[in-house]
Amino acid sequence: MNIWNVLGITATEDKNEIKKAYRNKLRQINPEDEQEKFMELRDAYEQALNYEQKEIERVRKMLTKAFDEIENS
């Protein structure tokens, strides 16, 4: 599942844009009739909101590794 395709937007860290896309998609899905689509949308929304934190952690690890290599040279 590509969370950005499910939400109908490109990858972004803008939480307002993510929330707006989620609300727009919710209007198109009836949770009672389309439970599977609703669950997929909800999961994509939660993952998208965590995207920023994951990116920050990835960059932090990369920089830590680079500084360690410089320090050990």
Buried (B, 14 or more C-beta within 10 A) or exposed (E): EEBBEBBEBEEBEEEEBBBEBBEEBBEEBEEEEEEEBBEBBBEBBEBBBEBBEEEEEEEEEEEEEEEEEEEEE
